[in-house]
Every structure is written in structure tokens, then in C-alpha cells.
Amino acid sequence: MSTLGNYPLFQEAYLVNDIDASIKKWNELFGAGPFVRVPHHKTDKFDYRGTDHEADVSYAFGYQGDMMIQFIQQHDDTPSIYRDMFQAGQEGFHHVGVLVHDFEAEFQRLLDMGFECATRLYADEVDAAYFDTREYNGCFTEIHGDPPHILGTFAQWRRSHELLQPGDSPFLEMPVATQVDGQLS
């Protein structure tokens, strides 16, 4: 079997029942954050195990050191990669993420390694896919494209973490990006 070792893990993700409470707990315990919240995220393209059933989910993203921490809260009972692991009311560690430069090649490589793609999506001009790697690592593995605009966004979030001082808000309010002449600003 080939390895995913070409890419360092950049993200740990947790399914939670209350994003704001999780942000506060991680900030108090680990100094994580600040976190950007994305309520009721929508995609441009979505596939869950051959269907277009997209669950109603909210996300939060922040850093703890060099690791991005993601919290996911599912608001409904739609079948999803989150419900594949946890029933409503349960929470826990869900997936690790890697950034990949050639998304299509890596997507095909994981298929060729025998892993099932459980979810594939396109949102915010970025491809992402979740492979069911639970047999190997006890969780899903996300491959996430690395276009310049998303790397810039992640760098801003990482820098906000570096500047975080005790007593600062664990919530990061980011201006909504706008597109001008094909460029995000």
C-alpha cells in the first residue's frame, strides 16, 4: 500500500453538540483560537455516498499551535459522514485533514489505494473529499485543495492565533471576502 505520508496533517476535526461551548472550552484549556465560525455552511457541489443529501452543518476553525482545529455541529438528521460515526447527541474526534496540491491526482490515488470516498464537495473555490480510512486510523481522512486564496486565509487564522493573548475573545470575526475582477479581496 502507498502512504499518505507525503503530506503533513494540518487539521484535526471534532463533531460537537455546541460549537460556541467547544470553542470556549478549547480556548480555556489549550489556548486554542481564536475561531472563525461558519454557520449553516453551503457548498456549490456536494456528493455523500452517491447522493446529493447535504446535511445542515456549521463549522468553526481555529489554531492550536500549527494544527488547525475544526469543530462541526450537525443541526439535522440527514445521513452524513458525521452520522456515519456518531448518533445525534454524541460527539467526538471525526477526521484528520491534509492539504494537497494536485487534488485530482490525490483523489484518484486514494481510490486506487482502495479507500471509499464518502463525501466530495466543492465550496469557496476549493475541492475537498473525505475518505473512509477508519479501518486504518479510526477516523475519516480529508484531502483539501490548496489554492493560494485558501492558503492565505489559513495563514491569517494562524497569525491570529499567534497574536492571541490571555483574556482575548476566542471568537474571530473575519470580514466576508468579496470577489473583484476574479480576485478575492
C-alpha positions in Angstrom: 0.0 0.0 0.0 1.1 3.5 -0.7 1.2 6.1 2.0 -0.3 9.5 2.7 2.9 10.5 4.4 3.8 12.9 1.6 1.5 15.4 3.4 1.7 16.5 7.0 -1.6 16.6 8.9 -2.8 20.1 9.1 -6.2 19.6 10.7 -7.9 17.7 13.5 -11.7 17.9 13.4 -14.4 17.1 16.0 -18.1 16.7 15.9 -19.6 18.7 18.7 -23.1 19.4 20.1 -22.4 23.1 20.7 -19.7 25.0 18.7 -19.5 28.0 20.9 -19.2 25.9 24.1 -16.4 23.9 22.4 -14.6 27.0 21.4 -14.7 28.3 24.9 -13.5 25.0 26.4 -10.6 24.6 24.0 -9.6 28.2 24.4 -9.6 27.9 28.2 -7.9 24.5 28.3 -5.4 24.7 25.4 -5.2 28.4 24.5 -6.7 27.4 21.1 -8.2 30.1 18.8 -9.5 32.5 18.0 -12.0 30.6 16.0 -13.9 31.7 12.8 -17.5 30.4 12.8 -19.3 29.5 9.6 -23.0 28.9 10.3 -25.0 26.6 8.1 -22.3 26.1 5.5 -23.5 25.5 1.9 -21.5 24.0 -0.9 -21.5 24.6 -4.7 -21.3 20.9 -5.4 -21.9 18.0 -3.0 -21.9 14.2 -3.0 -22.5 12.0 0.0 -22.1 8.3 -0.9 -23.6 8.8 -4.4 -26.4 11.2 -3.2 -26.8 15.0 -3.1 -28.0 14.8 0.5 -26.2 17.7 2.2 -26.6 17.9 6.0 -27.2 21.3 7.7 -23.8 21.8 9.4 -22.0 24.7 11.0 -18.2 24.9 11.3 -15.6 26.7 13.4 -11.9 26.9 12.5 -9.0 28.0 14.7 -5.5 27.0 15.5 -3.7 25.4 18.4 0.0 25.9 17.5 0.5 24.7 13.9 -2.6 22.5 14.0 -5.9 23.7 12.6 -8.8 22.6 14.9 -12.2 22.3 13.3 -15.5 21.9 15.1 -18.5 20.6 13.3 -22.1 20.8 14.5 -24.8 19.0 12.5 -28.2 20.5 13.0 -30.4 17.8 11.4 -30.6 14.0 11.0 -29.6 13.9 7.3 -27.3 11.0 6.6 -23.7 12.3 6.6 -20.1 11.4 7.3 -20.7 12.8 10.7 -23.7 10.5 11.4 -21.6 7.6 10.0 -19.6 7.8 13.2 -21.9 9.5 15.7 -25.6 9.4 16.5 -27.4 12.7 17.3 -26.3 13.9 20.7 -22.9 12.1 20.5 -19.7 13.9 19.9 -16.0 13.1 19.4 -13.0 13.1 17.1 -14.0 12.8 13.5 -11.3 13.3 10.9 -7.8 14.4 10.1 -7.0 16.7 7.1 -4.2 17.0 4.7 -3.6 19.8 2.1 -2.9 18.6 -1.4 -1.6 20.5 -4.4 -2.8 18.2 -7.2 -6.3 17.4 -5.9 -7.5 15.2 -8.7 -4.3 13.1 -8.7 -4.5 12.6 -4.9 -8.2 11.8 -5.1 -7.5 9.1 -7.7 -4.5 7.8 -5.7 -6.7 7.3 -2.6 -9.3 5.5 -4.7 -6.5 3.3 -6.1 -5.4 2.5 -2.6 -8.8 1.0 -2.0 -10.4 3.8 0.1 -14.0 4.7 -0.4 -14.8 8.4 -1.0 -17.7 9.0 1.4 -18.1 12.7 0.6 -16.8 15.0 -2.1 -17.6 18.7 -2.3 -16.6 22.0 -3.9 -17.1 25.2 -2.0 -15.4 28.6 -1.8 -13.4 27.6 -4.9 -11.8 24.7 -3.2 -12.2 20.9 -3.7 -12.4 18.6 -0.7 -13.1 14.9 -0.2 -13.5 12.7 2.8 -12.2 9.1 2.6 -13.3 6.4 4.9 -10.0 5.4 6.4 -11.5 4.3 9.8 -10.1 0.8 9.4 -6.6 2.3 9.5 -6.8 5.3 11.7 -10.1 5.2 13.4 -11.4 8.2 11.6 -12.0 9.8 8.2 -9.3 11.4 6.2 -9.9 14.7 4.4 -7.9 15.8 1.4 -8.3 19.5 0.8 -7.1 21.6 -2.1 -4.5 24.3 -1.5 -5.2 27.2 -3.9 -3.5 30.5 -3.0 -6.6 32.2 -1.6 -7.3 29.4 0.9 -3.7 29.2 2.0 -3.8 33.0 2.6 -7.0 32.6 4.7 -5.4 29.8 6.7 -2.3 32.0 7.2 -4.5 34.8 8.6 -6.2 32.5 11.0 -2.8 31.1 12.1 -1.4 34.6 12.6 -4.5 35.5 14.7 -3.6 32.5 16.9 0.0 33.7 17.3 -1.3 37.1 18.4 -3.9 35.7 20.8 -3.4 37.0 24.4 -4.9 35.6 27.6 -8.3 37.3 28.1 -8.8 37.9 24.3 -12.0 36.7 22.8 -11.9 33.2 21.5 -14.1 34.2 18.6 -12.6 35.7 15.4 -14.8 37.9 13.3 -13.5 37.9 9.8 -14.7 40.2 7.1 -16.6 38.3 4.3 -14.3 38.0 1.2 -15.5 39.7 -1.9 -14.5 38.9 -5.4 -13.3 41.8 -7.6 -12.1 41.1 -11.2 -11.7 37.4 -10.4 -9.6 38.0 -7.3 -10.7 37.6 -3.7 -10.2 40.6 -1.5 
